[in-house]
Amino acid sequence: MSTKEHNEHLEKLKSLSAKILKSKKSASAFLVSAGIHTKSGNLTKHYTTPSQPRQPVKH
């Protein structure tokens, strides 16, 4: 990957990050769509351990 390509990818990532982090709603929607959080704000089973109780995310 050339420096130019690297910088282009970096700019795309920065733009996407800014879009996702623009609001709590957009951040939550991203985490749900990525399968990290449930719609209620809890971690999905894949991201918890059996000994880790599920607790809602405090906003």
C-alpha positions in Angstrom: 0.0 0.0 0.0 1.4 3.4 -1.0 1.5 6.4 1.3 -1.2 8.0 -0.8 -3.5 4.9 -0.5 -2.8 4.8 3.2 -3.8 8.4 3.7 -7.0 7.9 1.6 -8.0 5.0 3.9 -7.1 7.0 7.0 -9.3 9.9 5.9 -12.2 7.6 5.1 -11.9 6.0 8.6 -11.8 9.5 10.2 -14.9 10.5 8.3 -16.8 7.3 9.3 -15.7 7.7 12.9 -16.9 11.3 13.1 -20.3 10.2 11.6 -20.7 7.3 14.1 -19.7 9.4 17.1 -21.8 12.4 16.1 -24.5 11.4 18.6 -25.3 8.7 21.2 -28.1 7.5 18.9 -25.7 7.0 15.9 -23.1 5.4 18.1 -25.6 3.0 19.6 -27.0 2.1 16.2 -23.5 1.3 15.0 -22.8 -1.0 18.0 -26.1 -2.8 17.5 -25.5 -3.2 13.7 -22.0 -4.5 14.4 -23.5 -7.1 16.9 -21.7 -5.7 19.9 -24.7 -4.4 21.8 -28.3 -5.4 22.0 -31.0 -2.8 21.3 -31.4 -2.4 25.0 -27.7 -1.5 25.4 -26.4 -4.7 26.8 -23.4 -6.5 25.4 -24.3 -9.5 23.2 -23.4 -13.0 24.3 -20.3 -13.0 22.1 -18.8 -10.1 24.1 -19.6 -11.3 27.6 -18.1 -14.1 29.6 -20.2 -16.6 31.6 -19.1 -15.0 34.9 -19.8 -11.4 33.7 -23.3 -10.3 34.5 -25.1 -8.3 31.9 -25.6 -4.7 32.9 -27.1 -1.9 30.9 -24.8 0.7 29.4 -25.0 4.0 31.4 -25.4 7.0 29.1 
